[in-house]
Amino acid sequence: MREKPRQPWFFVLYFQNVYEYVNKDILIYKYKEDIFETMSVQVEKLEKNMAKLTVEVPAEKVEKAIQTAYQKNRKSINIPGFRKGKAPRQLIEKMYGKEIFYNDAIDEMLPGEYAQAVEECGEEIVSRPQLEVVQMESGKPFIFAATVAVKPAVTLGEYKGVQVEKAPVEVTDEEISAEINKEREANSRTITVDDRPVEKGDIVSLDFEGFVDGEAFEGGKGENYDLTIGSNTFIPGFEDQLVGAEIGKELDVNVTFPEEYGQADLAGKAAVFKCRVNGIKVKELPEADDEFAQEVSEFDTLDEYKDDIRARLLKDKEEEAKRVKEDAVIEKIIENAQMEIPDAMVEYQAEQLMDDFARRLQAQGLSLPVYFQYTGMTEEQYLEQMKPRALKNIQSRLVLEAVADAENIEITEEDMEAEMNRMAETYKMEIEKVKELLDDSQKEEIKKDLAIQKAIDLVTEAAAEA
């Protein structure tokens, strides 16, 4: 029986195997250097900063790719009268059609040919390519088209002296007290109470079992569960009904599950929980006095400790105010500028944000599919949710690059040395090792990032605060 040939090779796809990386939050392609045979690229400009690259690859290279596909697949093709893997290519093609190796040949050619086309076209590509195979036939050139987004031009408006609201920077006595109370909580001790009923704020050791319509339900039972009364950990109204309960005595707690409750079979239903308080504990906080200050800080008095808290909070608020001002200034510059962002660029940036989120989840031992399962969100919904942020990232990067160009911002050797020292300190490496690991293209990207930061500093310092 003949092996069924693969599906026709004329198709449209999103090609994902091009060597790429992301600089900041904007996609920029970087291409591997290689020796390529002669090929031709035609560029057709489309609307909204899109372009169509039509690429023609010589027939000789097509033949080479088909031969590679044959060598790769021949061991999996059975031809009567030949040992497995020994059948001639011509015979296989005669039995199954010449198209049998075309898809693998396309896979062999596309990464390198697309990368070379991008280098030759002179455009800065800022999206994933949508590829269409136009012609694939033995003895003829391989022709494919790549529809891509190209980096938009930016026309700057006013970017120096834009007016923004001044963010207040002050530290209140209430904020200082809150910080001290956090420290008191961290240094509290738990003591057992056995001479009174439950009060708000108590930690109770609780046995409970829930019933709906007289039937126990899954997940509704617990023993010696530590519950802080007033923490709103349980269903609304549950904890309040435990106030006044006595140790060792059983009581019924009547509640109704919220309509939006995560477990659909319980949502909106009335339930009875059979409960028993086994014990009561309370947190005993240390007094906020000089002795406390000496235990939790390097200071001798509570007043000195408060002054230090005030200074730290003030520094944090000043840094936050600086970030808020920077964001407001950049927002104004974006409003004053003109640029047309292609949808494909936004879509790809949203994908990059999702990939970054997936990596953070992975570092916590989770995965994106599990996150979607818990939240009830789909990948498509998440990407749609990310588009506004993706657009803002793109706009911010583009206008700041334009400012850096307009102001002829240059990065000196001293700037680079300082940045590499910072990197060495961050990654606990010798600076010479950092320099050794960075190639020329990576150093250029660092220079671009430093120029962007200088542009941020320039427009922020020039801004007026109302």
Stockholm file with secondary structure:
# STOCKHOLM 1.0

chainA/1-466         MREKPRQPWFFVLYFQNVYEYVNKDILIYKYKEDIFETMSVQVEKLEKNMAKLTVEVPAEKVEKAIQTAYQKNRKSINIPGFRKGKAPRQLIEKMYGKEIFYNDAIDEMLPGEYAQAVEECGEEIVSRPQLEVVQMESGKPFIFAATVAVKPAVTLGEYKGVQVEKAPVEVTDEEISAEINKEREANSRTITVDDRPVEKGDIVSLDFEGFVDGEAFEGGKGENYDLTIGSNTFIPGFEDQLVGAEIGKELDVNVTFPEEYGQADLAGKAAVFKCRVNGIKVKELPEADDEFAQEVSEFDTLDEYKDDIRARLLKDKEEEAKRVKEDAVIEKIIENAQMEIPDAMVEYQAEQLMDDFARRLQAQGLSLPVYFQYTGMTEEQYLEQMKPRALKNIQSRLVLEAVADAENIEITEEDMEAEMNRMAETYKMEIEKVKELLDDSQKEEIKKDLAIQKAIDLVTEAAAEA
#=GR chainA/1-466 SS CCCCCCCCSCCEEECCCSCEEEETTEEEECCCCCCCCCCEEEEEECSTTEEEEEEEECHHHHHHHHHHHHHHHGGGCCCTTSCTTCSCHHHHHHHHCGGGGHHHHHHHHHHHHHHHHHHHHCCCBCSCCEEEEEECCTTSCEEEEEEEEBCCCCBCCCCSSCEECCCCCCCCHHHHHHHHHHHHHHTCEEEEECSSCCCTTCEEEEEEEEEETTEEEEEEEEEEEEEETTSCCSSTTTTGGGTTCCTTCEEEEEEECCTTCSSTTTTTCEEEEEEEEEEEEEEECCCCSHHHHHHHSSCSSHHHHHHHHHHHHHHHHHHHHHHHHHHHHHHHHHHHCBCCCCHHHHHHHHHHHHHHHHHHHHHTTCCHHHHHHHHTCCHHHHHHHHHHHHHHHHHHHHHHHHHHHHTTCCCCHHHHHHHHHHHHHHTTCCHHHHHHHCCHHHHHHHHHHHHHHHHHHHHHHHCEEC
#=GC SS_cons         CCCCCCCCSCCEEECCCSCEEEETTEEEECCCCCCCCCCEEEEEECSTTEEEEEEEECHHHHHHHHHHHHHHHGGGCCCTTSCTTCSCHHHHHHHHCGGGGHHHHHHHHHHHHHHHHHHHHCCCBCSCCEEEEEECCTTSCEEEEEEEEBCCCCBCCCCSSCEECCCCCCCCHHHHHHHHHHHHHHTCEEEEECSSCCCTTCEEEEEEEEEETTEEEEEEEEEEEEEETTSCCSSTTTTGGGTTCCTTCEEEEEEECCTTCSSTTTTTCEEEEEEEEEEEEEEECCCCSHHHHHHHSSCSSHHHHHHHHHHHHHHHHHHHHHHHHHHHHHHHHHHHCBCCCCHHHHHHHHHHHHHHHHHHHHHTTCCHHHHHHHHTCCHHHHHHHHHHHHHHHHHHHHHHHHHHHHTTCCCCHHHHHHHHHHHHHHTTCCHHHHHHHCCHHHHHHHHHHHHHHHHHHHHHHHCEEC
//
